[in-house]
Amino acid sequence: MTGQPRPWRPEDFDDHCETCGAPPGQLCKAWCDTGYTADDYRRDAVRRQETANRPTRAQAAAVRRPHRP
């Protein structure tokens, strides 16, 4: 199946590492080549949301300049 992956669900944040079985929010085992846990994803999701909420330069400039008819 190709295409976009399904949207994240809240319960996805509570999944353990599929490679080494590390519990959510814990570091993976030293031998694990994934090295990524639910806690890592939470931090990344917050960063992405903060970035998405920031206005672009064009939007910020439009707010500073009054509309001239």
N, C-alpha and C positions, 0 to 999 in steps of 0.2 A: 504494500500500500504506500503510495506516495502522497505528497501534499503537506499541508501544515499539521503539526502535532496538535493534539487536543489542548484546550485551555487548562491551565493549572487549577486544581481544586484545593480547598483548604486542607483536606486530608493528605494531599501529596507532601505537605511540609512535615508530616509525621512519619514518613517512610524511612526505613533503615537503608543503609548502603546495600545495593544489590550485589556488589562484588565481594565485600568482606563481612557484611552483616553488622557493621557499626550502627549503634542506636542513633536515633535522631538527635542532632545537636552535638554529637561526639565526633572526635577526629577518627578518621579511618585507621585501620591497622597499618603498620609500617610497610608491609608487603603489598598493600592495595594500590593498584595503578589508577584507581578512580580518584581517590583523595578529595572527595567532595561530599558534603553531608547536607541535610536539610537546613542546618544553621547557616551554612555558607550560602545556600540559595536565598534564605530570608534576607541576609545582608545585601546580596546582589539585587533582590527584588526592591528593597527600600531605595538603594542607589538609583536603580532605573526609574522608579516612580518619582524621586526627587528631580532627576534630570528631565523627565517628561513634563513635570509641572513648571519648570523654569521657562519664562518666555524667550522666544528667539530674539535675535538682535533686531530683526525687522519689526516684530511686535513691540519690543521695548521702545524703538525709535518712533513708532506710530503713536505711542502713548505720550511721548515727550513733545511731539510736534502737534500743534493745534491744526484742525482741518481748515484749509483755506479754499473757499468756493471760487 
